[in-house]
Amino acid sequence: AQRAISDSCARGYNVAMTDTDNSAMVPIGAGDADALSALCRAIYPQFFTYLWDDAGAWYTEATYNADTLRAEIADANARFYFLEVDGRRVGYLKLKLQRDLDGEPGGLEIERIYLLREYTGQGLGARMMSFALDIARQWHRRYAWLHAMDSSLDSIAFYERQGFTIVGETWLPFERMLPEYR
């Protein structure tokens, strides 16, 4: 199952991406679909193979192939960004600019916020989250929300430290996913 987690965009955030820390959020365009696919295929198995009867092979191919990603990038309601550290692409962010949660108007969905494992625990996730919330404010969204696997306790703890709270639960329909994680 996934938890829906929400945060009000009203409070201020002081963490920002700066040139002095050698990291940058870089917009992703359709021409970056192959590079994004490679990054997704590197990150996903580091965290989520335990969910699947095939170690995530089906989901990875269905979700992270370049053609699927190219179509997602082309969606006018979506924004993708690479996180680059010292010029290396180490994570990415996918936002749905206008995506309400349970009919509550004014939402922005943080659909994906992923980092290579070797870059976790360095404050980069908090920087990515701050960047996402800045985008939400620029788009005058009332709140930001995301889904997190209820088995991803470290991720949920991270989101709570960022000011998010659990507001709901979703069951996943994927037949290849092990039943205890749907």
PyMOL commands that set and color helices and strands:
alter all, ss='L'
color gray80, all
select helices_A, chain A and resi 19-21+30-51+57-64+66-74+117-119+124-138+153-161+179-181
alter helices_A, ss='H'
color red, helices_A
select strands_A, chain A and resi 2-8+23-27+78-85+88-96+107-115+143-149+165-170
alter strands_A, ss='S'
color yellow, strands_A
deselect
rebuild
show_as cartoon
